[in-house]
Amino acid sequence: MTMATSSTRRQRTFLLGRHGAALTCALGLGAATPALAQGSDTPHRFGLMLDAGAPHGVGLSAVLRPLPWLRLQAGPTTNTLSFGLRGGLSILPMQTFLAPSFNVEAGHYFGSNYNEVVDWLGATPSRASAAIRDVTYNYVTGSVGLEVGAASRFNFFLHLGLSYVDLGVDDASALLQDATDDPDITARNLSVRATMPSVKLGFILYFF
């Protein structure tokens, strides 16, 4: 009788241990399921942005979204005169299909021909413009935007704002000699600064 009782107790202990392990696994899976579901709702973080606007042309940028409300971008640009580089950030205070954005962007364009730059600005090139080949400019833009699909994989946007432009000529001697009719004038650097309206339209495609 004693042996039978001991055997029964061992069987019950084994069954309780097995059921306890199964219960532990079930509880673990139950606890992990909400975490997995929450992870699937995480917004996409990496993508590409293509945009076009005035006065800074067309750009293609890599996009990183480290936080739901913060977007970073950087990449090459062209304004039909030369190529440049830019970087910027956007603040997205609302995670809705239609949402506002606050944007800051800075960029640099490499050397362009003076004739083309002056014509682009709406002025008439000087007779001595052939001697001025290397015109660069930097810019900083602040804008307010409307984002369509801000929390989805595909995002359209329209940004309106102001752009501060600093245009530089490395050697402006020929330009000043032509403007003053004085061949003895010499100059090293010329800087022209202006603030102008800025508009940009584009889209972002997030890959993951």
C-alpha positions, 0 to 999 in steps of 0.5 A: 500500500505504501509503495502504491501511494508513493508511485501515485504521488510521483505521477501526480508530481510529474503531471503537475510539473508538466502542466505547470510548464505548459501554463508558464509557456502559455503565460509567456506567449500571452505576455509577448503578444501585446509587445509584438502587436505594439512593435508592428505599429511602429512607424517606418523609419527609413526611406527616400524623398524626392522634391522640387521647388523654387528657388533651390531646384530638385533634390533626392534625399535619404530620410531617417525618422528616429522618433515619430515626431522627428524626420531627418533628411540629407542628399544631393540637389540640382538647380539646373546651374550646378549641383549641391548638397543639403540637409534638414529636419522636420518636426511633425507634432501630429501623427494623423493622415493630414498633419502640419510640419515645421521644417528647417533646411540648409544647403550649398551649391558648388561653382556655377557660371556667372552668366547663368546665375545672373540670368537666374536672378532676373538681371542682365549679365555684364560684358565682363561676365565671361571672366567670372566662372565660379559662383557658389551660394549657401542657403537656409530655409525655414518653412511650414508644411502640410503633410498628407499621409504623415503616418503612413508608408507614402507621404506627400507634402507641400512646404511654404516659407522663406529662404536666406541666400548668400551668393559668393564670387571668389574674384569679382575684379572683372565685375567691378571693372565693368561696372565702374569702367575703371580697369585698375579696380581690384577685388577678392571676394564679393558676397550678395545676400537676399531673402526670398520666398520658398516653395517645395512639393514632394513625396517620401516613400518609406521602405522599412 
